[in-house]
Amino acid sequence: MIWWGPTGIGSTYTIERYANQHAGPFRKTFKKRTFNGHLCRITEGNFGGFFGWPNLTLTPSKTFMGITVSPKSSEMRVIDMYRREGDKLTENWVFIDLLHFWKILGVDILKSLK
């Protein structure tokens, strides 16, 4: 499986590397996580996906993406798309509105680029 994460988070190859490089660190950083549900679930052929607005409410407990903030809750708007071959998950593309996520935490990425 190839997991394609958003810029700043990265991508991984194989489920084991996904668990070690993304899922594990993500769970350690966001010990307080609330799943808010999906607004939409779609499938067609070998493709499927879901999204939520917000999909997750998270409270960082330490540095995430190289940025340290105070422990305050923020929302992640997530789009998750999948491709499978037979009974195996082969690719997962993840899109996260990181500009929104950081702005709620007091980090205005766009303003810092000016």
N, CA, C and O atoms as a GROMACS GRO file, in nm:
protein
  456
    1MET      N    1   0.084  -0.118   0.000
    1MET     CA    2   0.000   0.000   0.000
    1MET      C    3   0.088   0.124   0.000
    1MET      O    4   0.191   0.129   0.068
    2ILE      N    5   0.046   0.224  -0.076
    2ILE     CA    6   0.112   0.354  -0.073
    2ILE      C    7   0.014   0.451  -0.009
    2ILE      O    8  -0.101   0.463  -0.052
    3TRP      N    9   0.060   0.520   0.093
    3TRP     CA   10  -0.021   0.621   0.161
    3TRP      C   11   0.035   0.757   0.122
    3TRP      O   12   0.150   0.788   0.150
    4TRP      N   13  -0.048   0.836   0.056
    4TRP     CA   14  -0.008   0.968   0.008
    4TRP      C   15  -0.065   1.073   0.103
    4TRP      O   16  -0.183   1.107   0.095
    5GLY      N   17   0.018   1.124   0.193
    5GLY     CA   18  -0.025   1.226   0.287
    5GLY      C   19  -0.006   1.365   0.230
    5GLY      O   20   0.059   1.382   0.126
    6PRO      N   21  -0.063   1.465   0.297
    6PRO     CA   22  -0.050   1.602   0.248
    6PRO      C   23   0.092   1.656   0.269
    6PRO      O   24   0.170   1.602   0.348
    7THR      N   25   0.123   1.763   0.198
    7THR     CA   26   0.252   1.830   0.214
    7THR      C   27   0.274   1.862   0.361
    7THR      O   28   0.184   1.910   0.429
    8GLY      N   29   0.392   1.836   0.408
    8GLY     CA   30   0.424   1.861   0.547
    8GLY      C   31   0.412   1.737   0.634
    8GLY      O   32   0.472   1.730   0.741
    9ILE      N   33   0.334   1.640   0.587
    9ILE     CA   34   0.321   1.514   0.661
    9ILE      C   35   0.396   1.404   0.588
    9ILE      O   36   0.466   1.324   0.651
   10GLY      N   37   0.384   1.399   0.455
   10GLY     CA   38   0.461   1.303   0.378
   10GLY      C   39   0.384   1.182   0.333
   10GLY      O   40   0.262   1.174   0.350
   11SER      N   41   0.455   1.087   0.276
   11SER     CA   42   0.397   0.965   0.221
   11SER      C   43   0.475   0.845   0.271
   11SER      O   44   0.590   0.857   0.313
   12THR      N   45   0.411   0.728   0.266
   12THR     CA   46   0.479   0.605   0.307
   12THR      C   47   0.443   0.493   0.212
   12THR      O   48   0.342   0.498   0.141
   13TYR      N   49   0.527   0.391   0.212
   13TYR     CA   50   0.507   0.273   0.130
   13TYR      C   51   0.504   0.152   0.221
   13TYR      O   52   0.598   0.130   0.297
   14THR      N   53   0.401   0.075   0.215
   14THR     CA   54   0.366  -0.044   0.294
   14THR      C   55   0.288  -0.004   0.418
   14THR      O   56   0.304   0.105   0.473
   15ILE      N   57   0.204  -0.095   0.461
   15ILE     CA   58   0.120  -0.070   0.578
   15ILE      C   59   0.207  -0.059   0.704
   15ILE      O   60   0.179   0.023   0.792
   16GLU      N   61   0.313  -0.140   0.712
   16GLU     CA   62   0.401  -0.135   0.829
   16GLU      C   63   0.468   0.002   0.840
   16GLU      O   64   0.476   0.058   0.949
   17ARG      N   65   0.517   0.055   0.729
   17ARG     CA   66   0.581   0.187   0.732
   17ARG      C   67   0.479   0.297   0.761
   17ARG      O   68   0.510   0.395   0.828
   18TYR      N   69   0.356   0.280   0.710
   18TYR     CA   70   0.249   0.376   0.742
   18TYR      C   71   0.229   0.380   0.894
   18TYR      O   72   0.219   0.487   0.953
   19ALA      N   73   0.222   0.263   0.956
   19ALA     CA   74   0.201   0.255   1.101
   19ALA      C   75   0.317   0.320   1.176
   19ALA      O   76   0.294   0.391   1.274
   20ASN      N   77   0.440   0.297   1.133
   20ASN     CA   78   0.558   0.350   1.203
   20ASN      C   79   0.584   0.497   1.172
   20ASN      O   80   0.625   0.572   1.262
   21GLN      N   81   0.562   0.540   1.048
   21GLN     CA   82   0.599   0.675   1.007
   21GLN      C   83   0.487   0.778   1.022
   21GLN      O   84   0.514   0.897   1.038
   22HIS      N   85   0.362   0.732   1.017
   22HIS     CA   86   0.254   0.829   1.029
   22HIS      C   87   0.158   0.798   1.144
   22HIS      O   88   0.144   0.879   1.236
   23ALA      N   89   0.093   0.684   1.140
   23ALA     CA   90  -0.012   0.654   1.238
   23ALA      C   91   0.039   0.658   1.383
   23ALA      O   92  -0.025   0.718   1.469
   24GLY      N   93   0.152   0.597   1.409
   24GLY     CA   94   0.208   0.596   1.544
   24GLY      C   95   0.241   0.736   1.595
   24GLY      O   96   0.192   0.775   1.701
   25PRO      N   97   0.323   0.812   1.521
   25PRO     CA   98   0.353   0.950   1.565
   25PRO      C   99   0.228   1.037   1.575
   25PRO      O  100   0.219   1.121   1.665
   26PHE      N  101   0.132   1.019   1.485
   26PHE     CA  102   0.008   1.097   1.488
   26PHE      C  103  -0.067   1.071   1.618
   26PHE      O  104  -0.114   1.164   1.683
   27ARG      N  105  -0.078   0.944   1.657
   27ARG     CA  106  -0.149   0.908   1.781
   27ARG      C  107  -0.075   0.958   1.905
   27ARG      O  108  -0.138   0.995   2.004
   28LYS      N  109   0.059   0.960   1.900
   28LYS     CA  110   0.136   1.011   2.014
   28LYS      C  111   0.121   1.162   2.027
   28LYS      O  112   0.117   1.215   2.138
   29THR      N  113   0.113   1.232   1.914
   29THR     CA  114   0.100   1.378   1.917
   29THR      C  115  -0.040   1.421   1.956
   29THR      O  116  -0.057   1.519   2.028
   30PHE      N  117  -0.141   1.347   1.909
   30PHE     CA  118  -0.282   1.382   1.934
   30PHE      C  119  -0.345   1.276   2.022
   30PHE      O  120  -0.421   1.191   1.975
   31LYS      N  121  -0.314   1.282   2.151
   31LYS     CA  122  -0.369   1.183   2.244
   31LYS      C  123  -0.518   1.203   2.262
   31LYS      O  124  -0.592   1.107   2.286
   32LYS      N  125  -0.564   1.328   2.252
   32LYS     CA  126  -0.708   1.356   2.262
   32LYS      C  127  -0.761   1.375   2.121
   32LYS      O  128  -0.738   1.478   2.057
   33ARG      N  129  -0.833   1.272   2.072
   33ARG     CA  130  -0.887   1.273   1.935
   33ARG      C  131  -1.036   1.241   1.940
   33ARG      O  132  -1.078   1.148   2.008
   34THR      N  133  -1.114   1.319   1.866
   34THR     CA  134  -1.257   1.291   1.855
   34THR      C  135  -1.291   1.274   1.709
   34THR      O  136  -1.265   1.364   1.628
   35PHE      N  137  -1.348   1.161   1.674
   35PHE     CA  138  -1.395   1.137   1.537
   35PHE      C  139  -1.536   1.194   1.528
   35PHE      O  140  -1.625   1.153   1.602
   36ASN      N  141  -1.556   1.288   1.437
   36ASN     CA  142  -1.685   1.355   1.423
   36ASN      C  143  -1.777   1.294   1.318
   36ASN      O  144  -1.891   1.339   1.302
   37GLY      N  145  -1.730   1.194   1.247
   37GLY     CA  146  -1.813   1.128   1.147
   37GLY      C  147  -1.782   1.175   1.006
   37GLY      O  148  -1.704   1.267   0.984
   38HIS      N  149  -1.847   1.109   0.912
   38HIS     CA  150  -1.830   1.142   0.771
   38HIS      C  151  -1.955   1.211   0.718
   38HIS      O  152  -2.067   1.174   0.754
   39LEU      N  153  -1.936   1.312   0.634
   39LEU     CA  154  -2.049   1.375   0.566
   39LEU      C  155  -2.085   1.302   0.438
   39LEU      O  156  -2.199   1.304   0.393
   40CYS      N  157  -1.984   1.238   0.380
   40CYS     CA  158  -2.005   1.174   0.251
   40CYS      C  159  -1.918   1.049   0.242
   40CYS      O  160  -1.801   1.050   0.282
   41ARG      N  161  -1.975   0.944   0.188
   41ARG     CA  162  -1.900   0.822   0.156
   41ARG      C  163  -1.932   0.789   0.011
   41ARG      O  164  -2.048   0.786  -0.029
   42ILE      N  165  -1.828   0.764  -0.067
   42ILE     CA  166  -1.849   0.738  -0.210
   42ILE      C  167  -1.769   0.615  -0.253
   42ILE      O  168  -1.663   0.586  -0.197
   43THR      N  169  -1.821   0.545  -0.354
   43THR     CA  170  -1.748   0.433  -0.413
   43THR      C  171  -1.782   0.424  -0.561
   43THR      O  172  -1.892   0.459  -0.604
   44GLU      N  173  -1.686   0.376  -0.636
   44GLU     CA  174  -1.707   0.344  -0.778
   44GLU      C  175  -1.595   0.251  -0.820
   44GLU      O  176  -1.478   0.288  -0.818
   45GLY      N  177  -1.632   0.129  -0.860
   45GLY     CA  178  -1.531   0.032  -0.902
   45GLY      C  179  -1.431   0.005  -0.792
   45GLY      O  180  -1.469  -0.032  -0.680
   46ASN      N  181  -1.302   0.024  -0.823
   46ASN     CA  182  -1.195  -0.002  -0.727
   46ASN      C  183  -1.164   0.118  -0.637
   46ASN      O  184  -1.068   0.114  -0.560
   47PHE      N  185  -1.245   0.223  -0.646
   47PHE     CA  186  -1.218   0.346  -0.572
   47PHE      C  187  -1.326   0.371  -0.468
   47PHE      O  188  -1.443   0.337  -0.488
   48GLY      N  189  -1.286   0.431  -0.358
   48GLY     CA  190  -1.381   0.470  -0.255
   48GLY      C  191  -1.323   0.581  -0.172
   48GLY      O  192  -1.203   0.610  -0.181
   49GLY      N  193  -1.406   0.642  -0.092
   49GLY     CA  194  -1.355   0.748  -0.008
   49GLY      C  195  -1.460   0.806   0.082
   49GLY      O  196  -1.577   0.768   0.078
   50PHE      N  197  -1.416   0.900   0.164
   50PHE     CA  198  -1.507   0.969   0.255
   50PHE      C  199  -1.449   1.106   0.287
   50PHE      O  200  -1.330   1.131   0.265
   51PHE      N  201  -1.534   1.193   0.338
   51PHE     CA  202  -1.484   1.319   0.392
   51PHE      C  203  -1.574   1.366   0.504
   51PHE      O  204  -1.689   1.324   0.515
   52GLY      N  205  -1.518   1.454   0.587
   52GLY     CA  206  -1.592   1.512   0.698
   52GLY      C  207  -1.548   1.655   0.718
   52GLY      O  208  -1.431   1.688   0.696
   53TRP      N  209  -1.638   1.739   0.760
   53TRP     CA  210  -1.609   1.883   0.777
   53TRP      C  211  -1.661   1.929   0.911
   53TRP      O  212  -1.773   1.980   0.911
   54PRO      N  213  -1.597   1.919   1.021
   54PRO     CA  214  -1.466   1.857   1.037
   54PRO      C  215  -1.478   1.707   1.060
   54PRO      O  216  -1.577   1.659   1.115
   55ASN      N  217  -1.379   1.636   1.018
   55ASN     CA  218  -1.375   1.492   1.036
   55ASN      C  219  -1.321   1.457   1.174
   55ASN      O  220  -1.370   1.364   1.239
   56LEU      N  221  -1.222   1.532   1.219
   56LEU     CA  222  -1.158   1.507   1.348
   56LEU      C  223  -1.147   1.636   1.428
   56LEU      O  224  -1.130   1.744   1.371
   57THR      N  225  -1.157   1.624   1.559
   57THR     CA  226  -1.120   1.732   1.649
   57THR      C  227  -1.003   1.678   1.731
   57THR      O  228  -1.012   1.572   1.793
   58LEU      N  229  -0.893   1.754   1.729
   58LEU     CA  230  -0.768   1.706   1.789
   58LEU      C  231  -0.707   1.809   1.881
   58LEU      O  232  -0.725   1.930   1.862
   59THR      N  233  -0.636   1.762   1.982
   59THR     CA  234  -0.561   1.849   2.070
   59THR      C  235  -0.416   1.803   2.068
   59THR      O  236  -0.385   1.695   2.119
   60PRO      N  237  -0.325   1.883   2.010
   60PRO     CA  238  -0.185   1.841   2.007
   60PRO      C  239  -0.124   1.842   2.147
   60PRO      O  240  -0.151   1.932   2.227
   61SER      N  241  -0.041   1.742   2.176
   61SER     CA  242   0.025   1.736   2.306
   61SER      C  243   0.172   1.772   2.294
   61SER      O  244   0.242   1.784   2.395
   62LYS      N  245   0.221   1.789   2.171
   62LYS     CA  246   0.359   1.829   2.150
   62LYS      C  247   0.373   1.881   2.007
   62LYS      O  248   0.273   1.915   1.944
   63THR      N  249   0.493   1.888   1.958
   63THR     CA  250   0.520   1.943   1.826
   63THR      C  251   0.457   1.857   1.716
   63THR      O  252   0.462   1.734   1.722
   64PHE      N  253   0.398   1.924   1.618
   64PHE     CA  254   0.342   1.857   1.500
   64PHE      C  255   0.387   1.935   1.377
   64PHE      O  256   0.370   2.057   1.371
   65MET      N  257   0.443   1.865   1.280
   65MET     CA  258   0.495   1.926   1.158
   65MET      C  259   0.600   2.033   1.190
   65MET      O  260   0.612   2.132   1.116
   66GLY      N  261   0.674   2.015   1.297
   66GLY     CA  262   0.779   2.109   1.334
   66GLY      C  263   0.730   2.234   1.405
   66GLY      O  264   0.809   2.324   1.432
   67ILE      N  265   0.601   2.240   1.437
   67ILE     CA  266   0.543   2.357   1.502
   67ILE      C  267   0.495   2.317   1.640
   67ILE      O  268   0.422   2.219   1.656
   68THR      N  269   0.535   2.394   1.741
   68THR     CA  270   0.489   2.368   1.877
   68THR      C  271   0.385   2.473   1.914
   68THR      O  272   0.405   2.593   1.895
   69VAL      N  273   0.273   2.426   1.965
   69VAL     CA  274   0.164   2.516   2.006
   69VAL      C  275   0.116   2.472   2.144
   69VAL      O  276   0.146   2.363   2.190
   70SER      N  277   0.039   2.559   2.208
   70SER     CA  278  -0.020   2.522   2.336
   70SER      C  279  -0.130   2.420   2.311
   70SER      O  280  -0.191   2.419   2.204
   71PRO      N  281  -0.156   2.334   2.409
   71PRO     CA  282  -0.259   2.232   2.391
   71PRO      C  283  -0.399   2.293   2.382
   71PRO      O  284  -0.461   2.322   2.484
   72LYS      N  285  -0.445   2.311   2.263
   72LYS     CA  286  -0.578   2.367   2.234
   72LYS      C  287  -0.639   2.280   2.124
   72LYS      O  288  -0.567   2.232   2.037
   73SER      N  289  -0.768   2.261   2.127
   73SER     CA  290  -0.834   2.178   2.025
   73SER      C  291  -0.841   2.249   1.891
   73SER      O  292  -0.856   2.371   1.885
   74SER      N  293  -0.831   2.171   1.785
   74SER     CA  294  -0.846   2.222   1.649
   74SER      C  295  -0.917   2.116   1.566
   74SER      O  296  -0.928   2.000   1.606
   75GLU      N  297  -0.967   2.159   1.451
   75GLU     CA  298  -1.040   2.069   1.361
   75GLU      C  299  -0.955   2.031   1.241
   75GLU      O  300  -0.879   2.112   1.189
   76MET      N  301  -0.970   1.906   1.199
   76MET     CA  302  -0.910   1.862   1.073
   76MET      C  303  -1.022   1.830   0.976
   76MET      O  304  -1.105   1.743   1.000
   77ARG      N  305  -1.021   1.902   0.866
   77ARG     CA  306  -1.111   1.873   0.755
   77ARG      C  307  -1.036   1.778   0.663
   77ARG      O  308  -0.933   1.814   0.606
   78VAL      N  309  -1.088   1.657   0.650
   78VAL     CA  310  -1.014   1.550   0.582
   78VAL      C  311  -1.094   1.493   0.466
   78VAL      O  312  -1.215   1.472   0.474
   79ILE      N  313  -1.022   1.469   0.356
   79ILE     CA  314  -1.075   1.391   0.244
   79ILE      C  315  -0.984   1.270   0.231
   79ILE      O  316  -0.862   1.286   0.220
   80ASP      N  317  -1.039   1.152   0.233
   80ASP     CA  318  -0.966   1.026   0.229
   80ASP      C  319  -1.016   0.946   0.109
   80ASP      O  320  -1.133   0.907   0.104
   81MET      N  321  -0.929   0.920   0.012
   81MET     CA  322  -0.967   0.842  -0.107
   81MET      C  323  -0.881   0.716  -0.113
   81MET      O  324  -0.763   0.719  -0.078
   82TYR      N  325  -0.941   0.606  -0.157
   82TYR     CA  326  -0.874   0.477  -0.160
   82TYR      C  327  -0.886   0.410  -0.297
   82TYR      O  328  -0.981   0.433  -0.371
   83ARG      N  329  -0.785   0.328  -0.327
   83ARG     CA  330  -0.792   0.239  -0.443
   83ARG      C  331  -0.752   0.100  -0.396
   83ARG      O  332  -0.657   0.083  -0.319
   84ARG      N  333  -0.826   0.002  -0.443
   84ARG     CA  334  -0.794  -0.135  -0.407
   84ARG      C  335  -0.782  -0.222  -0.531
   84ARG      O  336  -0.839  -0.191  -0.635
   85GLU      N  337  -0.710  -0.328  -0.518
   85GLU     CA  338  -0.699  -0.431  -0.622
   85GLU      C  339  -0.738  -0.562  -0.557
   85GLU      O  340  -0.668  -0.611  -0.468
   86GLY      N  341  -0.850  -0.618  -0.600
   86GLY     CA  342  -0.900  -0.739  -0.536
   86GLY      C  343  -0.936  -0.710  -0.392
   86GLY      O  344  -1.014  -0.618  -0.364
   87ASP      N  345  -0.880  -0.787  -0.300
   87ASP     CA  346  -0.911  -0.765  -0.158
   87ASP      C  347  -0.802  -0.686  -0.086
   87ASP      O  348  -0.799  -0.681   0.037
   88LYS      N  349  -0.711  -0.623  -0.162
   88LYS     CA  350  -0.601  -0.548  -0.101
   88LYS      C  351  -0.613  -0.399  -0.126
   88LYS      O  352  -0.643  -0.355  -0.237
   89LEU      N  353  -0.590  -0.322  -0.021
   89LEU     CA  354  -0.581  -0.177  -0.031
   89LEU      C  355  -0.445  -0.145  -0.093
   89LEU      O  356  -0.342  -0.186  -0.041
   90THR      N  357  -0.446  -0.072  -0.206
   90THR     CA  358  -0.320  -0.044  -0.275
   90THR      C  359  -0.275   0.100  -0.260
   90THR      O  360  -0.154   0.126  -0.254
   91GLU      N  361  -0.368   0.196  -0.255
   91GLU     CA  362  -0.332   0.336  -0.240
   91GLU      C  363  -0.435   0.409  -0.155
   91GLU      O  364  -0.554   0.376  -0.156
   92ASN      N  365  -0.386   0.508  -0.082
   92ASN     CA  366  -0.472   0.593   0.000
   92ASN      C  367  -0.422   0.736  -0.012
   92ASN      O  368  -0.309   0.766   0.028
   93TRP      N  369  -0.504   0.825  -0.067
   93TRP     CA  370  -0.470   0.966  -0.082
   93TRP      C  371  -0.544   1.042   0.026
   93TRP      O  372  -0.666   1.027   0.042
   94VAL      N  373  -0.471   1.125   0.101
   94VAL     CA  374  -0.530   1.201   0.211
   94VAL      C  375  -0.507   1.350   0.188
   94VAL      O  376  -0.394   1.394   0.167
   95PHE      N  377  -0.614   1.425   0.193
   95PHE     CA  378  -0.608   1.571   0.180
   95PHE      C  379  -0.661   1.630   0.310
   95PHE      O  380  -0.769   1.594   0.356
   96ILE      N  381  -0.584   1.721   0.368
   96ILE     CA  382  -0.623   1.785   0.494
   96ILE      C  383  -0.612   1.936   0.476
   96ILE      O  384  -0.513   1.985   0.423
   97ASP      N  385  -0.713   2.007   0.520
   97ASP     CA  386  -0.709   2.154   0.516
   97ASP      C  387  -0.620   2.201   0.631
   97ASP      O  388  -0.669   2.244   0.735
   98LEU      N  389  -0.488   2.191   0.609
   98LEU     CA  390  -0.394   2.227   0.715
   98LEU      C  391  -0.392   2.376   0.744
   98LEU      O  392  -0.360   2.416   0.856
   99LEU      N  393  -0.425   2.460   0.646
   99LEU     CA  394  -0.432   2.604   0.672
   99LEU      C  395  -0.537   2.634   0.779
   99LEU      O  396  -0.514   2.714   0.870
  100HIS      N  397  -0.652   2.568   0.768
  100HIS     CA  398  -0.760   2.585   0.866
  100HIS      C  399  -0.717   2.529   1.003
  100HIS      O  400  -0.734   2.594   1.106
  101PHE      N  401  -0.661   2.410   1.002
  101PHE     CA  402  -0.617   2.344   1.125
  101PHE      C  403  -0.521   2.435   1.204
  101PHE      O  404  -0.540   2.456   1.324
  102TRP      N  405  -0.418   2.488   1.136
  102TRP     CA  406  -0.318   2.571   1.204
  102TRP      C  407  -0.375   2.706   1.246
  102TRP      O  408  -0.340   2.757   1.353
  103LYS      N  409  -0.462   2.762   1.164
  103LYS     CA  410  -0.518   2.895   1.198
  103LYS      C  411  -0.596   2.888   1.330
  103LYS      O  412  -0.587   2.979   1.412
  104ILE      N  413  -0.673   2.780   1.350
  104ILE     CA  414  -0.746   2.763   1.476
  104ILE      C  415  -0.648   2.758   1.594
  104ILE      O  416  -0.680   2.803   1.704
  105LEU      N  417  -0.530   2.702   1.570
  105LEU     CA  418  -0.429   2.692   1.677
  105LEU      C  419  -0.346   2.820   1.690
  105LEU      O  420  -0.252   2.825   1.770
  106GLY      N  421  -0.381   2.923   1.612
  106GLY     CA  422  -0.312   3.051   1.624
  106GLY      C  423  -0.193   3.067   1.533
  106GLY      O  424  -0.116   3.162   1.548
  107VAL      N  425  -0.176   2.977   1.437
  107VAL     CA  426  -0.065   2.986   1.342
  107VAL      C  427  -0.123   3.016   1.204
  107VAL      O  428  -0.188   2.931   1.144
  108ASP      N  429  -0.101   3.137   1.156
  108ASP     CA  430  -0.153   3.178   1.024
  108ASP      C  431  -0.041   3.157   0.921
  108ASP      O  432   0.045   3.243   0.904
  109ILE      N  433  -0.045   3.044   0.854
  109ILE     CA  434   0.059   3.006   0.758
  109ILE      C  435   0.068   3.106   0.646
  109ILE      O  436   0.178   3.148   0.609
  110LEU      N  437  -0.046   3.147   0.590
  110LEU     CA  438  -0.044   3.241   0.478
  110LEU      C  439   0.012   3.377   0.519
  110LEU      O  440   0.087   3.438   0.443
  111LYS      N  441  -0.025   3.423   0.637
  111LYS     CA  442   0.024   3.553   0.685
  111LYS      C  443   0.176   3.548   0.704
  111LYS      O  444   0.246   3.646   0.679
  112SER      N  445   0.227   3.434   0.748
  112SER     CA  446   0.370   3.422   0.771
  112SER      C  447   0.449   3.421   0.640
  112SER      O  448   0.570   3.443   0.642
  113LEU      N  449   0.383   3.397   0.528
  113LEU     CA  450   0.452   3.397   0.398
  113LEU      C  451   0.468   3.535   0.338
  113LEU      O  452   0.544   3.552   0.242
  114LYS      N  453   0.397   3.635   0.392
  114LYS     CA  454   0.403   3.770   0.337
  114LYS      C  455   0.535   3.837   0.366
  114LYS      O  456   0.556   3.952   0.327
   0.00000   0.00000   0.00000
